[in-house]
């Protein structure tokens, strides 16, 4: 039979707890159910008493006024519960059950069967409503009370009314026992139901927290990687300028000779008269050559400090040559010869400044790989195509990289050099440039005292065009505009 919706709403409103704390809400809900159920049973009993009095004018048992007082006390306890006085209501309710049955035990004896069932109800109610501590205290008190009565009865000091032992139990006795057991079952079911609901909410909260924790960990990891990348880029930029500072003296040294040649040849031309114009041409040619050499140096230097994002087609060969030119003084000072073995002129699409920076980092490491006392020191740069890939190799024959460090060399801030020579971010940035900006790969092979080979593999031009898709034309237009502005400057 389905309960009508208005009735369900009324019942829910009557038993709904008001406390916001989970544990108190559970106790309040069970207490409200017990009180309302007891009020209904007591009201039914009062109604039966009134009907019997009207029909038979006198009925043995509990007088109607006593039943009315009990109902009044139960209503009072319900009001206490609704006002938040849960503990007071629970203590008074337990006492209301304990006092009558204890009096009954005193009158009819401690071995009364109904007494043990009712005491069981009181113990269960005490544990559920007030906790294990009160249940233990109640059990101990009831046990002591029954043991004392039994002992007094055994020594003939206490004489209960034992008439009930000589008569068989009637139907009403069984009904009372069944009702008591039913109340125990209902209270236990209510308690277990509330516990299961709390556990379900706890599991849901735990699952939600776990999900939130996992998402938070993912966000933290992602954010940490972003911060590390940003910090790495800033550190790389600082290291790049520091490296440029270390190379500046060599660059200026290499600029002195062309400047001197220009100055001497112009001075020579100034001293010649117009009749010997033909003799001026060789000096003019030398001056122009020196000027072009200075332009080449300046272009290479600009790439060391420029940070513009330019995506365009460019010659890898030119970037290698300019990197060699920038590092020529450093190489001469270290007595290292830089040899570029180029198979053909190879074009690629991307940011030439970044590839230039990557090549410079590899060449710098190759020069630093030699001991000062080493002889015949060379660094070979190879550029060729193989299997639809552009290959760039930088080979030195220096002291090599220990096997235990070979897997760490691309980690940020890992270095085997002195701090005066590097901070351990050059190779990390090189790997990032090759993989992220050119969709390529970089790997290192090394043998102790035999040298190290860094090999870069880049996709061919068609593969890059396919990957960049519609960005190709816009990037090219942007690069043309930037190059045009640079030329005007």
C-alpha positions as CSV (number, residue, x, y, z in Angstrom):
1,X,0.0,0.0,0.0
2,X,1.4,3.3,-1.1
3,X,1.4,6.1,1.5
4,X,-0.2,9.4,0.0
5,X,2.3,12.2,-0.6
6,X,0.8,14.6,2.0
7,X,1.1,11.9,4.6
8,X,4.7,11.2,3.7
9,X,5.5,14.9,3.9
10,X,3.9,15.2,7.3
11,X,5.8,12.2,8.6
12,X,9.1,13.5,7.2
13,X,8.4,16.9,8.8
14,X,7.7,15.3,12.2
15,X,10.8,13.1,12.3
16,X,13.2,15.4,10.4
17,X,16.2,16.3,12.7
18,X,17.1,20.0,13.0
19,X,20.7,19.6,14.1
20,X,23.5,20.2,11.5
21,X,26.0,17.8,13.0
22,X,25.9,14.4,11.5
23,X,26.1,12.3,14.7
24,X,23.5,14.4,16.5
25,X,21.2,14.4,13.5
26,X,21.3,10.6,13.5
27,X,20.4,10.4,17.3
28,X,17.7,13.0,16.9
29,X,16.1,11.2,14.0
30,X,16.0,7.9,15.9
31,X,14.7,9.6,19.1
32,X,11.9,11.3,17.2
33,X,10.8,8.0,15.6
34,X,10.8,6.3,19.0
35,X,8.9,9.0,20.7
36,X,6.3,9.3,17.9
37,X,5.8,5.6,17.8
38,X,5.5,5.4,21.6
39,X,3.0,8.2,21.6
40,X,0.9,6.4,19.0
41,X,1.0,3.1,20.9
42,X,0.2,4.9,24.2
43,X,-2.7,6.8,22.5
44,X,-4.1,3.5,21.1
45,X,-3.8,2.0,24.6
46,X,-5.6,5.0,26.2
47,X,-8.4,4.7,23.6
48,X,-8.8,1.0,24.3
49,X,-9.0,1.8,28.1
50,X,-11.7,4.5,27.5
51,X,-13.7,2.1,25.3
52,X,-13.5,-0.7,27.9
53,X,-14.5,1.7,30.7
54,X,-17.5,2.9,28.7
55,X,-18.6,-0.7,27.9
56,X,-17.8,-2.5,31.2
57,X,-17.6,0.5,33.6
58,X,-14.5,-1.0,35.2
59,X,-11.3,-2.5,33.7
60,X,-8.4,-3.8,35.7
61,X,-4.9,-2.5,34.8
62,X,-3.5,0.9,34.2
63,X,-6.0,3.7,34.9
64,X,-6.8,6.1,32.1
65,X,-5.2,9.1,33.9
66,X,-1.9,7.2,34.2
67,X,-1.9,6.5,30.4
68,X,-2.7,10.2,29.8
69,X,0.2,11.3,32.0
70,X,2.5,9.0,30.1
71,X,1.4,10.5,26.8
72,X,1.9,14.0,28.2
73,X,5.4,13.1,29.2
74,X,6.2,11.6,25.8
75,X,4.9,14.8,24.1
76,X,7.0,16.9,26.4
77,X,10.1,14.8,25.5
78,X,9.3,15.2,21.8
79,X,9.2,19.0,22.3
80,X,12.6,18.9,24.0
81,X,14.0,16.9,21.1
82,X,12.7,19.5,18.6
83,X,14.3,22.3,20.7
84,X,17.7,20.6,20.5
85,X,17.7,19.2,24.1
86,X,18.6,15.7,22.8
87,X,20.5,14.5,25.8
88,X,17.8,15.5,28.3
89,X,15.1,13.8,26.2
90,X,17.2,10.6,25.9
91,X,17.9,10.3,29.6
92,X,14.3,10.9,30.6
93,X,13.0,8.4,28.0
94,X,15.4,5.7,29.1
95,X,14.4,6.4,32.7
96,X,10.7,6.1,31.7
97,X,11.3,2.6,30.4
98,X,13.6,1.5,33.2
99,X,11.6,2.7,36.2
100,X,8.3,0.7,35.5
101,X,10.1,-2.5,34.5
102,X,12.4,-2.3,37.6
103,X,9.3,-1.9,39.8
104,X,7.7,-4.8,38.1
105,X,10.8,-6.9,38.7
106,X,10.8,-5.9,42.3
107,X,7.1,-7.0,42.7
108,X,7.1,-10.2,40.7
109,X,10.8,-11.3,40.9
110,X,14.0,-10.8,38.9
111,X,13.4,-14.0,36.8
112,X,10.4,-12.5,35.1
113,X,10.8,-13.3,31.3
114,X,9.3,-10.0,30.1
115,X,11.8,-8.2,32.3
116,X,14.8,-9.6,30.4
117,X,13.3,-8.6,27.1
118,X,12.5,-5.1,28.3
119,X,16.0,-4.7,29.8
120,X,17.4,-5.7,26.5
121,X,15.4,-3.0,24.8
122,X,16.7,-0.4,27.3
123,X,20.3,-1.5,26.8
124,X,20.0,-1.3,23.0
125,X,18.3,2.1,23.3
126,X,21.0,3.4,25.6
127,X,23.8,2.4,23.3
128,X,22.1,3.8,20.1
129,X,20.9,7.1,21.6
130,X,23.7,7.9,24.1
131,X,26.6,5.8,23.1
132,X,28.5,2.7,24.3
133,X,29.4,4.2,27.6
134,X,25.8,4.6,28.8
135,X,25.0,1.1,27.4
136,X,27.8,-0.4,29.6
137,X,26.7,1.6,32.7
138,X,23.0,0.6,32.1
139,X,24.0,-3.1,31.7
140,X,26.1,-3.0,34.8
141,X,23.3,-1.3,36.9
142,X,20.6,-3.7,35.7
143,X,22.8,-6.7,36.4
144,X,23.7,-5.6,39.9
145,X,20.0,-4.8,40.6
146,X,18.9,-8.3,39.5
147,X,21.7,-10.0,41.3
148,X,20.9,-8.3,44.6
149,X,17.2,-9.2,44.3
150,X,18.1,-12.8,43.5
151,X,20.5,-13.0,46.4
152,X,18.0,-11.5,48.9
153,X,15.4,-13.9,47.6
154,X,17.7,-16.8,48.1
155,X,18.3,-15.9,51.8
156,X,14.6,-15.4,52.4
157,X,14.8,-11.7,53.1
158,X,13.0,-10.6,49.9
159,X,9.7,-12.4,48.9
160,X,8.3,-11.4,45.4
161,X,4.8,-12.2,44.3
162,X,5.4,-15.4,42.2
163,X,1.8,-16.2,41.2
164,X,2.6,-15.9,37.6
165,X,4.8,-19.0,37.8
166,X,1.8,-21.3,38.5
167,X,-0.1,-20.1,35.5
168,X,0.6,-20.7,31.8
169,X,1.4,-17.6,29.7
170,X,-1.6,-16.3,27.8
171,X,-1.9,-14.6,24.5
172,X,-1.5,-11.1,25.9
173,X,1.9,-12.0,27.4
174,X,3.2,-13.2,24.1
175,X,1.9,-10.0,22.4
176,X,3.8,-7.8,24.8
177,X,7.0,-9.9,24.2
178,X,6.6,-9.6,20.5
179,X,6.0,-5.9,20.6
180,X,9.1,-5.4,22.7
181,X,11.2,-7.5,20.3
182,X,9.7,-5.6,17.4
183,X,10.7,-2.3,19.0
184,X,14.3,-3.6,19.4
185,X,14.4,-4.6,15.8
186,X,13.0,-1.3,14.6
187,X,15.5,0.7,16.7
188,X,18.4,-1.5,15.4
189,X,17.2,-1.1,11.8
190,X,16.9,2.7,12.2
191,X,20.4,2.9,13.6
192,X,21.9,0.6,10.9
193,X,20.0,2.6,8.2
194,X,21.4,5.9,9.4
195,X,24.9,4.4,9.7
196,X,24.7,3.0,6.2
197,X,23.6,6.4,4.9
198,X,26.5,8.1,6.7
199,X,28.9,5.6,5.3
200,X,27.5,6.1,1.8
201,X,27.9,9.8,2.1
202,X,31.4,9.3,3.5
203,X,32.3,7.1,0.5
204,X,30.9,9.6,-1.9
205,X,32.8,12.4,-0.2
206,X,35.9,10.3,-0.2
207,X,35.5,9.5,-3.9
208,X,34.9,13.2,-4.6
209,X,37.9,14.2,-2.6
210,X,40.0,11.6,-4.4
211,X,38.8,12.9,-7.7
212,X,39.5,16.5,-6.7
213,X,42.9,15.4,-5.3
214,X,43.8,13.7,-8.6
215,X,42.6,16.8,-10.6
216,X,44.6,19.0,-8.2
217,X,47.7,16.9,-8.6
218,X,47.3,17.1,-12.4
219,X,46.9,20.9,-12.2
220,X,49.9,21.2,-9.9
221,X,52.0,19.0,-12.2
222,X,50.9,21.0,-15.2
223,X,51.4,24.3,-13.5
224,X,54.8,23.1,-12.2
225,X,55.9,22.1,-15.7
226,X,54.7,25.5,-17.0
227,X,56.7,27.3,-14.3
228,X,59.7,25.1,-14.9
229,X,59.5,25.8,-18.6
230,X,59.2,29.5,-18.0
231,X,62.1,29.5,-15.5
232,X,64.1,27.4,-17.9
233,X,63.5,29.9,-20.7
234,X,64.5,32.8,-18.5
235,X,67.6,31.0,-17.3
236,X,68.4,30.0,-20.8
237,X,68.1,33.6,-21.9
238,X,70.4,34.7,-19.1
239,X,72.8,32.0,-19.9
240,X,72.6,33.0,-23.6
241,X,73.6,36.6,-22.8
242,X,76.3,35.3,-20.4
243,X,77.7,33.1,-23.2
244,X,77.5,36.1,-25.5
245,X,79.5,38.0,-22.9
246,X,82.1,35.3,-22.8
247,X,82.3,35.4,-26.6
248,X,82.3,39.1,-27.0
249,X,86.0,39.5,-26.6
250,X,86.7,37.1,-29.4
251,X,84.1,38.7,-31.6
252,X,85.6,42.2,-31.1
253,X,89.0,40.7,-31.8
254,X,87.9,39.3,-35.1
255,X,86.3,42.6,-36.0
256,X,89.5,44.5,-35.4
257,X,91.3,43.1,-38.5
258,X,88.5,44.0,-41.0
259,X,88.2,47.4,-39.5
260,X,92.0,47.9,-39.7
261,X,91.9,46.8,-43.4
262,X,89.1,49.2,-44.2
263,X,90.9,52.0,-42.5
264,X,94.2,51.4,-44.2
265,X,92.7,51.0,-47.6
266,X,90.6,54.1,-47.3
267,X,93.6,56.0,-46.1
268,X,95.6,54.7,-49.1
269,X,92.8,55.8,-51.4
270,X,92.8,59.3,-49.8
271,X,96.4,59.7,-50.5
272,X,96.2,58.8,-54.2
273,X,95.5,61.5,-56.8
274,X,92.9,61.3,-59.5
275,X,95.4,60.4,-62.2
276,X,96.1,57.0,-60.5
277,X,92.4,56.0,-60.2
278,X,93.1,52.5,-61.5
279,X,95.5,51.8,-58.7
280,X,92.7,52.6,-56.2
281,X,90.5,49.7,-57.3
282,X,92.4,47.0,-55.5
283,X,92.3,48.9,-52.3
284,X,88.6,49.6,-52.8
285,X,88.0,45.8,-53.4
286,X,89.8,44.9,-50.2
287,X,87.8,47.5,-48.3
288,X,84.5,46.1,-49.6
289,X,85.6,42.6,-48.7
290,X,86.4,43.7,-45.2
291,X,83.1,45.5,-45.0
292,X,81.2,42.4,-46.0
293,X,83.1,40.4,-43.5
294,X,82.0,42.8,-40.8
295,X,78.4,42.6,-42.0
296,X,78.6,38.9,-41.6
297,X,80.0,39.2,-38.1
298,X,77.3,41.7,-37.2
299,X,74.6,39.4,-38.6
300,X,75.9,36.5,-36.5
301,X,76.1,38.7,-33.4
302,X,72.6,39.9,-33.9
303,X,71.3,36.4,-33.7
304,X,73.0,35.9,-30.4
305,X,70.9,38.7,-28.8
306,X,67.7,38.7,-30.9
307,X,64.6,37.0,-29.4
308,X,62.1,37.7,-32.2
309,X,59.7,34.8,-33.1
310,X,60.3,34.4,-36.9
311,X,59.1,31.4,-38.8
312,X,60.4,31.3,-42.4
313,X,62.4,29.2,-44.8
314,X,66.1,29.4,-44.1
315,X,69.4,27.6,-45.0
316,X,70.7,25.3,-42.2
317,X,74.1,25.7,-43.7
318,X,74.1,29.4,-43.2
319,X,73.2,29.0,-39.5
320,X,76.0,26.5,-39.0
321,X,78.5,28.8,-40.7
322,X,77.4,31.8,-38.6
323,X,77.6,29.7,-35.4
324,X,81.2,28.7,-36.4
325,X,82.0,32.3,-37.1
326,X,80.8,33.4,-33.7
327,X,82.8,30.7,-32.0
328,X,85.9,31.0,-34.1
329,X,87.8,33.0,-31.5
330,X,86.8,30.6,-28.7
331,X,87.9,27.7,-30.9
332,X,91.3,29.2,-31.7
333,X,91.9,30.1,-28.1
334,X,91.2,26.5,-27.1
335,X,93.3,25.2,-30.1
336,X,90.2,23.5,-31.6
337,X,89.6,23.3,-35.3
338,X,85.9,23.5,-36.4
339,X,85.3,21.5,-39.6
340,X,82.0,21.7,-41.4
341,X,81.3,18.9,-43.8
342,X,78.2,20.0,-45.7
343,X,76.8,17.6,-48.4
344,X,74.4,20.1,-50.0
345,X,72.5,23.3,-49.3
346,X,69.4,22.4,-47.2
347,X,66.5,24.6,-46.5
348,X,64.0,24.1,-43.7
349,X,60.9,26.0,-42.3
350,X,61.0,27.3,-38.8
351,X,62.7,29.8,-36.5
352,X,66.3,30.3,-37.7
353,X,67.2,32.1,-34.4
354,X,66.3,29.1,-32.3
355,X,68.1,26.6,-34.5
356,X,71.1,28.9,-34.5
357,X,71.0,28.9,-30.7
358,X,70.8,25.1,-30.6
359,X,73.8,24.7,-32.9
360,X,75.8,27.2,-30.9
361,X,75.1,25.3,-27.7
362,X,76.3,22.0,-29.3
363,X,79.4,23.6,-30.7
364,X,80.2,25.3,-27.4
365,X,80.0,21.9,-25.5
366,X,82.1,20.2,-28.2
367,X,84.9,22.8,-27.8
368,X,84.7,22.5,-24.0
369,X,84.9,18.7,-24.2
370,X,88.7,18.7,-24.7
371,X,91.4,18.9,-22.1
372,X,93.7,21.9,-22.3
373,X,96.7,19.5,-23.0
374,X,94.9,17.6,-25.8
375,X,96.5,17.7,-29.3
376,X,94.9,17.7,-32.7
377,X,91.6,18.8,-31.4
378,X,88.8,19.0,-34.0
379,X,85.1,19.3,-34.0
380,X,83.3,18.0,-37.1
381,X,79.9,19.2,-38.1
382,X,78.1,17.1,-40.7
383,X,74.9,18.0,-42.5
384,X,73.2,15.6,-44.9
385,X,69.8,14.0,-45.9
386,X,68.9,10.4,-45.2
387,X,65.6,8.5,-45.2
388,X,63.4,11.6,-45.5
389,X,65.2,13.2,-42.6
390,X,67.7,16.1,-42.3
391,X,70.6,15.0,-40.2
392,X,73.0,17.3,-38.3
393,X,75.8,15.8,-36.4
394,X,78.3,17.5,-34.1
395,X,81.2,15.2,-33.3
396,X,84.1,15.8,-30.9
397,X,87.0,13.5,-29.9
398,X,87.3,14.7,-26.4
399,X,87.1,13.1,-23.0
400,X,83.5,11.8,-23.5
401,X,80.6,11.6,-21.2
402,X,80.4,8.9,-18.4
403,X,77.6,6.3,-19.1
404,X,75.9,7.1,-15.8
405,X,75.6,10.8,-16.9
406,X,74.5,10.2,-20.4
407,X,70.8,9.9,-19.6
408,X,70.9,13.1,-17.5
409,X,72.6,15.5,-19.9
410,X,69.3,16.8,-21.2
411,X,68.0,17.5,-17.7
412,X,67.7,21.2,-16.7
413,X,70.6,22.4,-14.5
414,X,72.6,19.2,-14.8
415,X,76.2,19.9,-15.7
416,X,79.6,18.3,-15.3
417,X,81.4,21.6,-16.0
418,X,82.6,24.3,-13.6
419,X,80.0,26.9,-12.9
420,X,82.2,29.4,-14.6
421,X,81.7,27.5,-17.9
422,X,78.0,26.8,-17.8
423,X,74.8,26.3,-15.7
424,X,73.5,23.1,-17.2
425,X,70.6,24.5,-19.3
426,X,72.1,24.6,-22.8
427,X,71.4,21.0,-23.7
428,X,67.9,21.2,-22.0
429,X,67.0,24.2,-24.2
430,X,68.5,22.6,-27.3
431,X,66.3,19.5,-26.8
432,X,63.3,21.7,-26.2
433,X,64.0,23.7,-29.4
434,X,64.5,20.6,-31.6
435,X,61.5,18.7,-30.3
436,X,59.0,21.5,-29.8
437,X,59.9,24.0,-32.5
438,X,61.1,21.6,-35.3
439,X,59.3,18.4,-34.4
440,X,62.7,16.6,-34.4
441,X,64.8,14.4,-32.2
442,X,68.2,14.7,-30.6
443,X,70.3,11.9,-29.2
444,X,73.9,11.6,-27.8
445,X,76.4,8.7,-28.1
446,X,79.6,8.8,-26.1
447,X,82.6,6.7,-25.2
448,X,85.1,7.6,-22.6
449,X,88.2,9.2,-24.0
450,X,86.9,8.6,-27.6
451,X,84.5,11.5,-27.8
452,X,80.8,12.3,-28.2
453,X,78.4,12.5,-31.1
454,X,75.2,14.6,-30.9
455,X,72.8,13.8,-33.7
456,X,69.8,15.9,-34.6
457,X,67.1,14.5,-36.9
458,X,64.6,16.9,-38.5
459,X,61.6,16.1,-40.7
460,X,61.9,17.1,-44.3
461,X,60.3,20.2,-45.6
462,X,57.0,18.6,-46.9
463,X,56.3,17.0,-43.5
464,X,56.8,20.3,-41.8
465,X,54.5,22.0,-44.2
466,X,51.8,19.4,-43.6
467,X,52.1,19.8,-39.8
468,X,52.0,23.6,-39.9
469,X,49.0,23.6,-42.3
470,X,47.3,26.9,-42.6
471,X,49.9,28.6,-40.4
472,X,52.5,28.4,-43.1
473,X,51.3,31.3,-45.3
474,X,50.6,33.6,-42.4
475,X,54.0,32.8,-40.8
476,X,55.7,33.5,-44.1
477,X,54.0,36.8,-44.5
478,X,54.9,37.7,-40.9
479,X,58.6,36.7,-41.5
480,X,58.7,38.7,-44.7
481,X,57.4,41.7,-42.9
482,X,59.9,41.4,-40.1
483,X,62.8,40.9,-42.5
484,X,61.6,43.9,-44.5
485,X,61.5,46.1,-41.3
486,X,65.0,44.7,-40.3
487,X,66.4,45.6,-43.8
488,X,65.0,49.2,-43.5
489,X,66.6,49.6,-40.1
